[in-house]
Amino acid sequence: MGKADISGKRLIGLSPDGWVKWVTRSSGTVAQVILDSEFQWLSRDSDILIKAYSEEEGEFMSLTELQFRPDTRMPVRIRAYAALAEEKYNVRVYPVVVNIFPPTGNTPIPTRYESSIMGLEARQDYEVINLWEIDAELAFQPELKALLPLATVMKGGANETTLRRAAVRLQQEERSEDLQRLLGIFSSYVLGGNIVDKVLNFATQALLESPWGQDILQQGVEEGRQETRQLIQHLIRCRFGEVPEAVEANLQRLNREQLELFAERLMNVNSLEELMAAFPTGTDN
């Protein structure tokens, strides 16, 4: 299982029935059970299989992939997972990709798989939901509380008011502290760590130490995004009060693998001197 995957089962498990109604755009669809999405060769904690039923379609599988950012490899992966799920459970599959953050630059967002070889054609359609295009108010509907930790990254949600409202609502859920930490981690990308610390009263280091914090930080590292460097800089400020110019310069030169290694070492240093010594050596970007 890839360590960069976001634990979507924990989120969608808050209200699976509301979730399948939303992703299928069918109020008559009913979630029956969340199923095992682990297959012989493939397993990702960000893939969620829900056995569902509607009078119009009968029994089927709702397959949701939670994606940090749009990935050009997604069509191949969805094709593979949909086929494996259909083979394993012997029912039709309705695949959906939920993109949390927008792509950088002009990166296209694929919406289907297509291939052709020697006259043979293959195609796999799937639904695409971009959270930054979905109104944040939707997250506050009782049947869609799985979206609450993501409210601030949704359309119109990048503000302190939305963060506070989502935090209050999450207090009513089981394992509310974990869910609030997840809210804080995502909010750090759009609001900055200072606002998150003030509203949630969480030390940013505690956010990073949580399992979801590690997953999401690693996801950002693997995406190679500048936001990850900014988040690491904020964590350093929280621990040591400043980010020396030498540290900032070193962060800029790290490649993806080195950023991942440095993020792991950051948890074990106790001084700026140890921090400087923790920087990986080797080839620059």
Steps between C-alpha positions, in 0.01 A plus 500: 500500500644838400583707806390816320140391481230690683284281725173561319328209675511694827340802340233334290422267789349801680201487265532244219135529400521876449828457317369257236193716445730796434757338271234319295264801496220259586284560807360149465837330542560326833838398640504143630854435619857627458700217344860390491680681215821298535581284201777251436739748340352839583394669822450868579335643807365787290279262298161440658257233383139521615240240412192701403148451369243702311169400345613631163840325488464216745813393690832661405833617641583864563877539463643829629862607460606795718784676320722774648537664156396392150731230370552424132539132594151488650321358191716187500458453874123542490475254213701245698309545826159497337583177319642334811200604710256373239682168478525456877141590587328417169298822481524815291722784623435876506845667532548854634818705545490779760784750451576697817737768367514645147784419262792734458541688175305370204509134599190337347253309715428167327143372507524161328731221392535432129735276303521346157716219367472328161135592464401408856356783709476529879328772701425561868294804599494631855348791687732785605423727797732796563455619858616855425192528271256372767340752737636461852147524644439150369735364766263620772210287383454215752518230234831631364698542821779297338586828325537701823879447535528627142267799535772765486640375169157513337358797309456801729635310801850644534422720800511489879121487534471178301788350698327579831163368384652175376697456822185542711306251290780244516496515880174305485659204323684199634878542488434872464860590582631296206247662267587848624865427443420399145304825460801688632744332264298581188423849626872570542535483123244775436494709820850465639608337823454802727122518450467125536698500825286783639163351410563133575744550785714218365876512494595456137750235603210294637329530162810376326542211741148370440469214248296714262750783533779269394294366209407844369846647548649209309236543230605860458865396492439246228309761300807721529294807588622828638225481762687216666810712541284777644340260748841373609613861547199566722575192709856622547372842614268336751785300648790745482345844452669575170610353172861604433586603146731202471210267581274664241773475239556133578128425479486648151776273374350173629341265252196287579685213662713737708193696616343174614812405693529845657134495609566177688816636665327823603306313767818393678709819516514721809698803384576707192846347494353151485254624239780619273681171547183312403495632144563225247806535284524422134382626166287813484171522310 
